[in-house]
Each structure stands twice: as structure tokens, then as C-alpha cells.
Amino acid sequence: MNTPITTPDLSTRPFSLAVEQTMKAPARVLYRAWSEQFDLWFAAPGTLHMEPAVDSVFFFETQHEGQRRPHYGRFLQLEQDRLVEMTWLTGPAGTKGAETVVTVELTPDDKGTNLRLTHAGFYDAASRDQHEQAWKQILVQLDQRLLAGSPA
């Protein structure tokens, strides 16, 4: 018997952020990048284990300043070319072990795609602020890498 998916209770972790970026990449390319191709733009090569299905778990590593940073999560919602919602769990230098929620909303417009990312469930403002600055940089990098590689 399958247990229904459970969304994390964020009520005791009220810190969240939202960033928006107009991306040149089309929504279909961005959706695939967020739901199955993290290794094209974020994950260290050879570390990605990800299947785009609701309640499917994923794992990947990043390398930052010589440190291995494991990332774990599961998909909460997937709407083709429109929405990716996932849990996001990292260690002391990231979410501090909190199962946070990342929501990526994709809206095509005449310049490309408007990407709105919310990240909720941080223990403190410092973690939220660190992630807000990082996400801004990561989104620019994402668009650059996707356009350079032109994945289908």
C-alpha cells in the first residue's frame, strides 16, 4: 500500500525567500533542467540520481570551495513545463538539516520564461539570506549553461 505524499510542516521554520528571473531558455528546457537534468547545471558530474515523478527521491552532490555538499529531496508536485516543487535537504552549510521546500514556477513570456523560485522552511534568517544570494547567482548560471548547451 502506498502512503500518500506528505508535505513538510514548515510552521516552526517560518523563514522563506522568493526570487524571480527572466530566463532566455524556454519553459520546456527549464522544466527538464529542474526535474531530471541537474547534472547539466548544478550537480557534480556522475552524482545525480533523479527520476521526474511525484514522491520520487533524488540525490546529488555539489562541490563548493573544495567541499562535498550532498543534496537530498523528493518531488512534491510536477506540472509539465509549468511547476516543479520539491523538498530540499542539505547539511550544516546549507539548510542545516531542515527539509525545506523549493517551488519553481515557469511562465512563458515574449522574452523567454519568467522563473519564480520560492524556498521555504529555513530555521533562521541567516540561512535564508545565504540561499537568497546563492539562488540569484545560480539562476543566471542556469540560463547561461542551458543556452550554451541547448538541451532538447
N, C-alpha and C positions, 0 to 999 in steps of 0.2 A: 504494500500500500504506500503510495506517495504522500508525503507530508506536504501540505501547502507551503509555498514560499513565505518566509517571514521577513518583513522589513525591519531593520534595526530600530530600536527605541532610542531616539535622539533627545528625549525630553530632559535628560540630565547633562547633555552636552550641547548647549544652545548656540555655539559659535559656528557661523557659516559665512560663505562668500559667494559672490556671483561676478563673473567676468563675461564680457561679450567681445567678439572679434568678427569682423567681416573677413571671410576666407575667400580666396580665389578658387579653391578647389570646389568641385560640385558636391552636393549633398550625398550622392551615392558613394563617392570616393571617401568622403569623411566618415560616413557610416561604417564602411568596411574597415577603415583605419581604427575606429574605436571598438569594433565588435569582433575583429579577427586578425588584424594586421598591426598590432602594437610593435612588432619587431621591425617594421619599416621606419618607425619614427621615435620610439621611446624605449622599448625593451632592449637589453643587451642581446646580441645575436646568439641564437641557439638556446635561449632560456624560456621562450614563450610556450605556454600550454594554455590554449584558449579555444573554445568552441562557442559560436554565437547561438546560444539557446538560453531561454529563461531558466533560472535556477542552476545553470551550469557554472562550475567553479573555474577560476583561472589562476595562473601563477606566471610571474616573470620577474626578472631581476633588472635593475639598472646599476650602472657603475657611475659613481659621483665622487670626485676628489679621491680616487683610489679605493673607495669603499663599495662593497657589495650591498645593495639595498633590495631585499626581497619585497615584492608586492603580491598580495592575495586579494581575491574577491569573488563575487558571484554576480551574475546578471539578474536584475530585478525586473526590468522591462526592456523590451526591444520592439521598436516600430520601424520597419524598413525605411531607410533614408530620412528618418524624422527624429528618432529618440533612442538614446542608449542610457539606461540607468543601471548603475552597478554599485556594489559595496566596494570599499577601497580600504585596505588594511596594510599598514606598514609599521616599522619599528620605532625606536626612540627618536630618531632624527626626522620622522615623518608624522604619522597620525598618533604616535605614542601608544600603539596597540589598540586604538579605538577603531571599531568597524564603522567607518564614515560612509556617506553616500555621495557619489558623483553622478550628476544628471547632465547629459549633453543633449541640447535641443538644437535641431538643424532646420533652418528656414531658408529656402532658396530666395534670392532676390536678384535684381538686374546686375549686380556687381559680382555675384558668386553665391555664397551661402553665409547667412548670419548664424554664427555659432554662439549659443549661450550656455555657459558651463556654471553649474552651481555645485558647491561642495559643502556638505553639512555634517555636523556631528563632532566638531573638534572639542577637546577638553578646555582649551584656553585660547585667548586672543593671539598669543604669540604664534601658536601653530597655525591658526587661521591666516594670520598676516604673512607668514612664511610661504604658505601654499598659494596665497593670492598672487604674490610676486612671481612665484615659480610658474604658475599656470599661465600668466600673461606671456612670459618668455616661451614657454612650451608651445603655446598655440601659434605663435609666429613661426617657430621652428617646424611645427607640424605642417603648416601650409607650404613653407619653403620645400620641405622634403617631399611632400606629395606632388607638388608641381614639378620638381626635378625628376622624380621617378615615374610620374604619370601612371600609377597603378590603375588597372581597369575596374 
